[in-house]
Structures are given as structure tokens and as C-alpha cells.
Amino acid sequence: MEGINKAYLPAAGHNWALPLYDPFVKLLGGDKARKLLLDQAAGQSIRRFLDLGCGTGTLVVMMTKRLDPGMAIVGLDPDPKALARARRKAQQAGLSVKFDQGYSEALPYPAASFDRVFSSFMFHHLRADQRERTLTEARRVLAPGGSLHLLDFERSEGSSGRLSRWFHSSTHLDGNSEKRMLALLREAGFVSSTKVATGARLFGLLRLGYYQAIVPAAAADPT
């Protein structure tokens, strides 16, 4: 796959910290936060699901357990070590999930391949130019009427970000304000882009933002 050896920021910030990632995120309330993200799609028909930056596979395993077993679920991440953990997690749960190694700004899928694209705790890992391309790519692989559901650490205007700035360098949170996120979604061609919720975990020190953006139902697939 082209660009497979490009640099990327691992899920835990450093390769050595990967074994600690799942328990640490769970301690911070990450599993509950992901459940709320999946609730955005509750009651909607989903046949094809993509998790961008799937990391160790927590979200895709949660998705597989709660929806139609015939649904096609794909997780994509650049980190082979995280993907190995994701595959083991899915196998231990007896679930069928396709995990691909790749980059969110150059998705290896045809246009209109998915009904829903999800992303959790990944967007702040990207540089500004990668964020723009990632959202454009998410828009491209979504079918008309499909939607993007995104959860990430939130940096409010004028806020230090406290715990989230400690967990990842503040440079990775630049642009994670509500205003900038909604602007990026509009520029990528989504409609009805909204911030649907704000969350806080670990004694309120860690702020989270939930976003949803929809592809126009009557629009032709982008090329």
C-alpha cells in the first residue's frame, strides 16, 4: 500500500506505552465516551461501517456486538502493533472484523464504500493538512446520505486543555475548537455539520467533543 511507512503518531503517543493504552483510556472513561458516539447511529440502517484510526479495535468490537451481525465492519490504522492487538481482541470475542493498515488522508477504498464513518480519539494526532485531507477522504468514501461521527479531545477557545494537553502535546490539540472543527467539516463538503454533545471525564478535567456531519443524499459521489 502506497505510503505505508510514513511517519505517524501512535495511539498512546509512544510505542512503548501501547500496552498501557487500553487500561488508561478506560480509566479516563473512554469506553463510555465511545458508547455515546455509537449511540449517534442508533436506529439507523448501517450495512458498511469504517472506523478511522481504529487503534487497538475497541470501537469496532463494541459496534459489532450491538448491531446487525451481517454488517461489514472495517477498521483502519497505520500502526501494525495496534492492529495486531485489534485482531487478537476481535478473535477472542469471536467477531469478524476486517482490519487494514493505512492512512486516513489516503483511504484505500472506492467512493461511496460505507454508510457510516466513525473516528474516536484520533483526529488530534493529525497535522493541519492531514486533517483537511482526512475529512475530504471520509466524505469521498461515504455513500449519499451517509454520515461521519467524530469524537475527540476538545480544546476550547482560550483554554489550557489541562489533562488533554498533558496526555498529548498541545500542538496536537491546535484546531480542535468547535469553530474550527465545524469549518473543516463544511469545507470537506458535508452538510448539517453539528457538534452534538460535549463530554467530560476524569473529574471534569478532560473535555470531549462529539461531531456529526452528513453527506447530501442527492449528491453525486465525488471523484
ChimeraX commands (.cxc) that place a marker at each C-alpha (Angstrom):
marker #1 position 0.00,0.00,0.00 radius 0.5
marker #1 position 1.42,3.38,-1.00 radius 0.5
marker #1 position 2.89,5.39,1.87 radius 0.5
marker #1 position 2.64,2.54,4.34 radius 0.5
marker #1 position 5.91,3.56,6.02 radius 0.5
marker #1 position 5.01,7.22,6.54 radius 0.5
marker #1 position 5.51,8.69,9.98 radius 0.5
marker #1 position 2.52,8.68,12.32 radius 0.5
marker #1 position 1.76,9.33,15.97 radius 0.5
marker #1 position 0.92,6.05,17.77 radius 0.5
marker #1 position -2.32,5.77,19.70 radius 0.5
marker #1 position -0.58,6.05,23.07 radius 0.5
marker #1 position 1.82,8.75,21.88 radius 0.5
marker #1 position 4.81,6.36,22.07 radius 0.5
marker #1 position 5.24,2.72,21.02 radius 0.5
marker #1 position 6.44,1.71,24.48 radius 0.5
marker #1 position 3.16,2.93,26.01 radius 0.5
marker #1 position 0.87,0.83,23.78 radius 0.5
marker #1 position 0.28,-1.96,26.39 radius 0.5
marker #1 position -0.98,0.75,28.77 radius 0.5
marker #1 position -3.27,2.43,26.24 radius 0.5
marker #1 position -6.47,0.39,26.70 radius 0.5
marker #1 position -6.49,0.40,30.53 radius 0.5
marker #1 position -5.54,4.09,30.64 radius 0.5
marker #1 position -8.27,5.17,28.21 radius 0.5
marker #1 position -10.79,3.01,30.06 radius 0.5
marker #1 position -9.78,4.68,33.33 radius 0.5
marker #1 position -10.44,8.07,31.74 radius 0.5
marker #1 position -13.92,6.96,30.69 radius 0.5
marker #1 position -13.04,6.20,27.09 radius 0.5
marker #1 position -15.35,3.19,26.77 radius 0.5
marker #1 position -18.33,5.20,27.98 radius 0.5
marker #1 position -17.40,8.02,25.62 radius 0.5
marker #1 position -17.24,5.63,22.67 radius 0.5
marker #1 position -20.64,4.19,23.62 radius 0.5
marker #1 position -22.14,7.68,23.39 radius 0.5
marker #1 position -20.51,8.07,19.98 radius 0.5
marker #1 position -22.08,4.84,18.75 radius 0.5
marker #1 position -25.43,5.95,20.13 radius 0.5
marker #1 position -25.42,8.68,17.48 radius 0.5
marker #1 position -26.11,5.98,14.90 radius 0.5
marker #1 position -28.70,4.10,16.94 radius 0.5
marker #1 position -31.79,3.24,14.92 radius 0.5
marker #1 position -30.08,3.99,11.62 radius 0.5
marker #1 position -29.56,1.37,8.93 radius 0.5
marker #1 position -25.87,0.51,8.73 radius 0.5
marker #1 position -24.54,-2.09,6.32 radius 0.5
marker #1 position -20.97,-0.84,5.89 radius 0.5
marker #1 position -19.01,0.71,8.76 radius 0.5
marker #1 position -15.49,2.21,8.81 radius 0.5
marker #1 position -13.51,3.15,11.93 radius 0.5
marker #1 position -10.75,5.63,11.05 radius 0.5
marker #1 position -7.71,5.26,13.28 radius 0.5
marker #1 position -9.16,2.16,14.92 radius 0.5
marker #1 position -6.09,1.67,17.13 radius 0.5
marker #1 position -6.49,-1.45,19.27 radius 0.5
marker #1 position -10.00,-2.11,17.95 radius 0.5
marker #1 position -12.17,-1.16,20.94 radius 0.5
marker #1 position -14.78,0.78,18.95 radius 0.5
marker #1 position -15.20,-1.79,16.16 radius 0.5
marker #1 position -15.61,-4.62,18.69 radius 0.5
marker #1 position -18.24,-2.57,20.52 radius 0.5
marker #1 position -20.00,-1.87,17.21 radius 0.5
marker #1 position -20.01,-5.49,16.14 radius 0.5
marker #1 position -21.59,-6.62,19.41 radius 0.5
marker #1 position -24.51,-4.23,19.29 radius 0.5
marker #1 position -25.67,-4.14,15.66 radius 0.5
marker #1 position -26.64,-6.44,12.78 radius 0.5
marker #1 position -24.16,-9.36,12.60 radius 0.5
marker #1 position -24.35,-9.18,8.81 radius 0.5
marker #1 position -22.86,-5.70,8.78 radius 0.5
marker #1 position -19.46,-5.25,7.12 radius 0.5
marker #1 position -17.07,-3.63,9.60 radius 0.5
marker #1 position -13.63,-2.28,8.69 radius 0.5
marker #1 position -11.00,-0.75,10.96 radius 0.5
marker #1 position -8.06,1.20,9.55 radius 0.5
marker #1 position -4.89,2.32,11.32 radius 0.5
marker #1 position -1.25,2.96,10.33 radius 0.5
marker #1 position 0.19,1.21,13.40 radius 0.5
marker #1 position 0.86,-2.52,12.84 radius 0.5
marker #1 position 1.35,-3.12,16.58 radius 0.5
marker #1 position -2.04,-1.62,17.41 radius 0.5
marker #1 position -3.66,-3.59,14.59 radius 0.5
marker #1 position -2.18,-6.83,15.93 radius 0.5
marker #1 position -3.86,-6.13,19.26 radius 0.5
marker #1 position -7.11,-5.25,17.49 radius 0.5
marker #1 position -7.11,-8.54,15.58 radius 0.5
marker #1 position -6.48,-10.54,18.76 radius 0.5
marker #1 position -9.26,-8.66,20.54 radius 0.5
marker #1 position -11.74,-9.42,17.75 radius 0.5
marker #1 position -10.69,-13.08,17.53 radius 0.5
marker #1 position -11.03,-13.57,21.29 radius 0.5
marker #1 position -14.55,-12.14,21.07 radius 0.5
marker #1 position -15.39,-14.44,18.15 radius 0.5
marker #1 position -16.08,-11.47,15.86 radius 0.5
marker #1 position -15.47,-10.99,12.15 radius 0.5
marker #1 position -13.78,-7.64,11.53 radius 0.5
marker #1 position -11.55,-6.56,8.65 radius 0.5
marker #1 position -8.51,-4.59,9.80 radius 0.5
marker #1 position -6.42,-2.68,7.24 radius 0.5
marker #1 position -3.13,-0.87,7.64 radius 0.5
marker #1 position -3.32,2.56,6.05 radius 0.5
marker #1 position -3.70,6.31,6.49 radius 0.5
marker #1 position -6.83,8.36,6.97 radius 0.5
marker #1 position -5.73,11.01,4.48 radius 0.5
marker #1 position -5.37,8.44,1.66 radius 0.5
marker #1 position -8.08,5.82,2.18 radius 0.5
marker #1 position -7.67,2.62,0.12 radius 0.5
marker #1 position -11.40,2.33,-0.62 radius 0.5
marker #1 position -13.59,3.29,-3.60 radius 0.5
marker #1 position -16.03,6.18,-3.40 radius 0.5
marker #1 position -19.33,5.52,-1.60 radius 0.5
marker #1 position -17.98,2.36,0.10 radius 0.5
marker #1 position -19.52,2.99,3.55 radius 0.5
marker #1 position -22.76,4.11,5.17 radius 0.5
marker #1 position -21.09,5.37,8.33 radius 0.5
marker #1 position -17.56,6.50,9.16 radius 0.5
marker #1 position -16.56,6.79,12.82 radius 0.5
marker #1 position -13.45,8.27,14.42 radius 0.5
marker #1 position -12.61,8.31,18.13 radius 0.5
marker #1 position -9.62,9.91,19.85 radius 0.5
marker #1 position -7.68,10.04,16.59 radius 0.5
marker #1 position -8.21,13.43,14.94 radius 0.5
marker #1 position -5.82,15.35,17.21 radius 0.5
marker #1 position -2.99,13.07,16.06 radius 0.5
marker #1 position -3.07,14.67,12.60 radius 0.5
marker #1 position -1.30,17.73,11.24 radius 0.5
marker #1 position -3.47,20.53,9.86 radius 0.5
marker #1 position -3.06,19.42,6.23 radius 0.5
marker #1 position -3.78,15.79,7.16 radius 0.5
marker #1 position -6.97,16.83,8.93 radius 0.5
marker #1 position -8.30,18.52,5.80 radius 0.5
marker #1 position -7.46,15.53,3.60 radius 0.5
marker #1 position -8.86,13.07,6.15 radius 0.5
marker #1 position -12.26,14.75,6.18 radius 0.5
marker #1 position -12.25,15.01,2.39 radius 0.5
marker #1 position -11.46,11.31,2.16 radius 0.5
marker #1 position -14.16,10.44,4.70 radius 0.5
marker #1 position -16.62,12.42,2.58 radius 0.5
marker #1 position -15.48,10.57,-0.56 radius 0.5
marker #1 position -15.91,7.03,0.81 radius 0.5
marker #1 position -19.34,7.75,2.30 radius 0.5
marker #1 position -22.40,6.89,0.23 radius 0.5
marker #1 position -25.02,9.62,-0.39 radius 0.5
marker #1 position -26.98,10.09,2.81 radius 0.5
marker #1 position -24.14,8.59,4.87 radius 0.5
marker #1 position -22.66,10.26,7.91 radius 0.5
marker #1 position -19.43,10.87,9.77 radius 0.5
marker #1 position -19.39,10.58,13.57 radius 0.5
marker #1 position -16.31,12.00,15.28 radius 0.5
marker #1 position -15.18,12.10,18.92 radius 0.5
marker #1 position -12.01,13.80,20.08 radius 0.5
marker #1 position -10.38,15.78,22.84 radius 0.5
marker #1 position -11.61,19.33,22.70 radius 0.5
marker #1 position -9.56,22.46,23.10 radius 0.5
marker #1 position -11.93,25.28,23.92 radius 0.5
marker #1 position -11.08,28.82,22.91 radius 0.5
marker #1 position -8.66,30.30,25.47 radius 0.5
marker #1 position -8.49,27.03,27.43 radius 0.5
marker #1 position -5.31,25.28,28.54 radius 0.5
marker #1 position -6.88,21.87,27.97 radius 0.5
marker #1 position -5.25,20.66,31.21 radius 0.5
marker #1 position -5.26,16.85,31.20 radius 0.5
marker #1 position -5.67,16.52,27.43 radius 0.5
marker #1 position -2.66,18.84,26.93 radius 0.5
marker #1 position -0.67,16.58,29.26 radius 0.5
marker #1 position -1.74,13.37,27.53 radius 0.5
marker #1 position -0.71,14.74,24.13 radius 0.5
marker #1 position 1.36,17.79,23.33 radius 0.5
marker #1 position -0.67,20.98,22.98 radius 0.5
marker #1 position 0.41,21.23,19.35 radius 0.5
marker #1 position -1.76,18.17,18.61 radius 0.5
marker #1 position -4.81,19.94,20.01 radius 0.5
marker #1 position -4.45,23.07,17.90 radius 0.5
marker #1 position -7.55,23.46,15.75 radius 0.5
marker #1 position -9.73,21.28,17.98 radius 0.5
marker #1 position -12.05,24.12,18.85 radius 0.5
marker #1 position -15.71,23.81,17.90 radius 0.5
marker #1 position -15.45,26.69,15.42 radius 0.5
marker #1 position -12.50,25.17,13.56 radius 0.5
marker #1 position -13.93,21.64,13.54 radius 0.5
marker #1 position -17.23,22.77,12.02 radius 0.5
marker #1 position -15.39,24.86,9.43 radius 0.5
marker #1 position -13.29,21.87,8.36 radius 0.5
marker #1 position -16.38,19.69,8.02 radius 0.5
marker #1 position -18.12,22.27,5.82 radius 0.5
marker #1 position -15.02,22.70,3.67 radius 0.5
marker #1 position -14.88,18.93,3.13 radius 0.5
marker #1 position -18.36,19.01,1.58 radius 0.5
marker #1 position -20.52,17.78,4.43 radius 0.5
marker #1 position -23.92,19.27,5.18 radius 0.5
marker #1 position -25.73,19.57,8.51 radius 0.5
marker #1 position -22.38,19.56,10.32 radius 0.5
marker #1 position -23.08,19.89,14.02 radius 0.5
marker #1 position -21.50,19.50,17.41 radius 0.5
marker #1 position -23.98,17.12,19.00 radius 0.5
marker #1 position -22.54,16.91,22.51 radius 0.5
marker #1 position -19.78,17.94,24.89 radius 0.5
marker #1 position -18.48,15.48,27.43 radius 0.5
marker #1 position -16.04,15.46,30.34 radius 0.5
marker #1 position -14.28,12.56,32.02 radius 0.5
marker #1 position -11.94,12.05,34.99 radius 0.5
marker #1 position -13.35,14.64,37.39 radius 0.5
marker #1 position -14.17,17.00,34.56 radius 0.5
marker #1 position -10.55,17.65,33.62 radius 0.5
marker #1 position -10.75,16.11,30.16 radius 0.5
marker #1 position -13.11,17.77,27.68 radius 0.5
marker #1 position -14.54,15.85,24.74 radius 0.5
marker #1 position -16.39,16.99,21.65 radius 0.5
marker #1 position -18.83,14.90,19.59 radius 0.5
marker #1 position -19.48,15.88,15.96 radius 0.5
marker #1 position -21.78,14.60,13.24 radius 0.5
marker #1 position -21.72,15.50,9.55 radius 0.5
marker #1 position -23.94,14.22,6.75 radius 0.5
marker #1 position -23.34,13.64,3.04 radius 0.5
marker #1 position -26.08,15.12,0.83 radius 0.5
marker #1 position -28.47,12.34,-0.13 radius 0.5
marker #1 position -28.94,13.51,-3.72 radius 0.5
marker #1 position -25.32,14.42,-4.40 radius 0.5
marker #1 position -23.26,12.52,-6.92 radius 0.5
marker #1 position -20.27,10.69,-5.48 radius 0.5
marker #1 position -17.10,12.84,-5.57 radius 0.5
marker #1 position -14.27,11.70,-7.82 radius 0.5
marker link #1:1,2 radius 0.2
marker link #1:2,3 radius 0.2
marker link #1:3,4 radius 0.2
marker link #1:4,5 radius 0.2
marker link #1:5,6 radius 0.2
marker link #1:6,7 radius 0.2
marker link #1:7,8 radius 0.2
marker link #1:8,9 radius 0.2
marker link #1:9,10 radius 0.2
marker link #1:10,11 radius 0.2
marker link #1:11,12 radius 0.2
marker link #1:12,13 radius 0.2
marker link #1:13,14 radius 0.2
marker link #1:14,15 radius 0.2
marker link #1:15,16 radius 0.2
marker link #1:16,17 radius 0.2
marker link #1:17,18 radius 0.2
marker link #1:18,19 radius 0.2
marker link #1:19,20 radius 0.2
marker link #1:20,21 radius 0.2
marker link #1:21,22 radius 0.2
marker link #1:22,23 radius 0.2
marker link #1:23,24 radius 0.2
marker link #1:24,25 radius 0.2
marker link #1:25,26 radius 0.2
marker link #1:26,27 radius 0.2
marker link #1:27,28 radius 0.2
marker link #1:28,29 radius 0.2
marker link #1:29,30 radius 0.2
marker link #1:30,31 radius 0.2
marker link #1:31,32 radius 0.2
marker link #1:32,33 radius 0.2
marker link #1:33,34 radius 0.2
marker link #1:34,35 radius 0.2
marker link #1:35,36 radius 0.2
marker link #1:36,37 radius 0.2
marker link #1:37,38 radius 0.2
marker link #1:38,39 radius 0.2
marker link #1:39,40 radius 0.2
marker link #1:40,41 radius 0.2
marker link #1:41,42 radius 0.2
marker link #1:42,43 radius 0.2
marker link #1:43,44 radius 0.2
marker link #1:44,45 radius 0.2
marker link #1:45,46 radius 0.2
marker link #1:46,47 radius 0.2
marker link #1:47,48 radius 0.2
marker link #1:48,49 radius 0.2
marker link #1:49,50 radius 0.2
marker link #1:50,51 radius 0.2
marker link #1:51,52 radius 0.2
marker link #1:52,53 radius 0.2
marker link #1:53,54 radius 0.2
marker link #1:54,55 radius 0.2
marker link #1:55,56 radius 0.2
marker link #1:56,57 radius 0.2
marker link #1:57,58 radius 0.2
marker link #1:58,59 radius 0.2
marker link #1:59,60 radius 0.2
marker link #1:60,61 radius 0.2
marker link #1:61,62 radius 0.2
marker link #1:62,63 radius 0.2
marker link #1:63,64 radius 0.2
marker link #1:64,65 radius 0.2
marker link #1:65,66 radius 0.2
marker link #1:66,67 radius 0.2
marker link #1:67,68 radius 0.2
marker link #1:68,69 radius 0.2
marker link #1:69,70 radius 0.2
marker link #1:70,71 radius 0.2
marker link #1:71,72 radius 0.2
marker link #1:72,73 radius 0.2
marker link #1:73,74 radius 0.2
marker link #1:74,75 radius 0.2
marker link #1:75,76 radius 0.2
marker link #1:76,77 radius 0.2
marker link #1:77,78 radius 0.2
marker link #1:78,79 radius 0.2
marker link #1:79,80 radius 0.2
marker link #1:80,81 radius 0.2
marker link #1:81,82 radius 0.2
marker link #1:82,83 radius 0.2
marker link #1:83,84 radius 0.2
marker link #1:84,85 radius 0.2
marker link #1:85,86 radius 0.2
marker link #1:86,87 radius 0.2
marker link #1:87,88 radius 0.2
marker link #1:88,89 radius 0.2
marker link #1:89,90 radius 0.2
marker link #1:90,91 radius 0.2
marker link #1:91,92 radius 0.2
marker link #1:92,93 radius 0.2
marker link #1:93,94 radius 0.2
marker link #1:94,95 radius 0.2
marker link #1:95,96 radius 0.2
marker link #1:96,97 radius 0.2
marker link #1:97,98 radius 0.2
marker link #1:98,99 radius 0.2
marker link #1:99,100 radius 0.2
marker link #1:100,101 radius 0.2
marker link #1:101,102 radius 0.2
marker link #1:102,103 radius 0.2
marker link #1:103,104 radius 0.2
marker link #1:104,105 radius 0.2
marker link #1:105,106 radius 0.2
marker link #1:106,107 radius 0.2
marker link #1:107,108 radius 0.2
marker link #1:108,109 radius 0.2
marker link #1:109,110 radius 0.2
marker link #1:110,111 radius 0.2
marker link #1:111,112 radius 0.2
marker link #1:112,113 radius 0.2
marker link #1:113,114 radius 0.2
marker link #1:114,115 radius 0.2
marker link #1:115,116 radius 0.2
marker link #1:116,117 radius 0.2
marker link #1:117,118 radius 0.2
marker link #1:118,119 radius 0.2
marker link #1:119,120 radius 0.2
marker link #1:120,121 radius 0.2
marker link #1:121,122 radius 0.2
marker link #1:122,123 radius 0.2
marker link #1:123,124 radius 0.2
marker link #1:124,125 radius 0.2
marker link #1:125,126 radius 0.2
marker link #1:126,127 radius 0.2
marker link #1:127,128 radius 0.2
marker link #1:128,129 radius 0.2
marker link #1:129,130 radius 0.2
marker link #1:130,131 radius 0.2
marker link #1:131,132 radius 0.2
marker link #1:132,133 radius 0.2
marker link #1:133,134 radius 0.2
marker link #1:134,135 radius 0.2
marker link #1:135,136 radius 0.2
marker link #1:136,137 radius 0.2
marker link #1:137,138 radius 0.2
marker link #1:138,139 radius 0.2
marker link #1:139,140 radius 0.2
marker link #1:140,141 radius 0.2
marker link #1:141,142 radius 0.2
marker link #1:142,143 radius 0.2
marker link #1:143,144 radius 0.2
marker link #1:144,145 radius 0.2
marker link #1:145,146 radius 0.2
marker link #1:146,147 radius 0.2
marker link #1:147,148 radius 0.2
marker link #1:148,149 radius 0.2
marker link #1:149,150 radius 0.2
marker link #1:150,151 radius 0.2
marker link #1:151,152 radius 0.2
marker link #1:152,153 radius 0.2
marker link #1:153,154 radius 0.2
marker link #1:154,155 radius 0.2
marker link #1:155,156 radius 0.2
marker link #1:156,157 radius 0.2
marker link #1:157,158 radius 0.2
marker link #1:158,159 radius 0.2
marker link #1:159,160 radius 0.2
marker link #1:160,161 radius 0.2
marker link #1:161,162 radius 0.2
marker link #1:162,163 radius 0.2
marker link #1:163,164 radius 0.2
marker link #1:164,165 radius 0.2
marker link #1:165,166 radius 0.2
marker link #1:166,167 radius 0.2
marker link #1:167,168 radius 0.2
marker link #1:168,169 radius 0.2
marker link #1:169,170 radius 0.2
marker link #1:170,171 radius 0.2
marker link #1:171,172 radius 0.2
marker link #1:172,173 radius 0.2
marker link #1:173,174 radius 0.2
marker link #1:174,175 radius 0.2
marker link #1:175,176 radius 0.2
marker link #1:176,177 radius 0.2
marker link #1:177,178 radius 0.2
marker link #1:178,179 radius 0.2
marker link #1:179,180 radius 0.2
marker link #1:180,181 radius 0.2
marker link #1:181,182 radius 0.2
marker link #1:182,183 radius 0.2
marker link #1:183,184 radius 0.2
marker link #1:184,185 radius 0.2
marker link #1:185,186 radius 0.2
marker link #1:186,187 radius 0.2
marker link #1:187,188 radius 0.2
marker link #1:188,189 radius 0.2
marker link #1:189,190 radius 0.2
marker link #1:190,191 radius 0.2
marker link #1:191,192 radius 0.2
marker link #1:192,193 radius 0.2
marker link #1:193,194 radius 0.2
marker link #1:194,195 radius 0.2
marker link #1:195,196 radius 0.2
marker link #1:196,197 radius 0.2
marker link #1:197,198 radius 0.2
marker link #1:198,199 radius 0.2
marker link #1:199,200 radius 0.2
marker link #1:200,201 radius 0.2
marker link #1:201,202 radius 0.2
marker link #1:202,203 radius 0.2
marker link #1:203,204 radius 0.2
marker link #1:204,205 radius 0.2
marker link #1:205,206 radius 0.2
marker link #1:206,207 radius 0.2
marker link #1:207,208 radius 0.2
marker link #1:208,209 radius 0.2
marker link #1:209,210 radius 0.2
marker link #1:210,211 radius 0.2
marker link #1:211,212 radius 0.2
marker link #1:212,213 radius 0.2
marker link #1:213,214 radius 0.2
marker link #1:214,215 radius 0.2
marker link #1:215,216 radius 0.2
marker link #1:216,217 radius 0.2
marker link #1:217,218 radius 0.2
marker link #1:218,219 radius 0.2
marker link #1:219,220 radius 0.2
marker link #1:220,221 radius 0.2
marker link #1:221,222 radius 0.2
marker link #1:222,223 radius 0.2
view
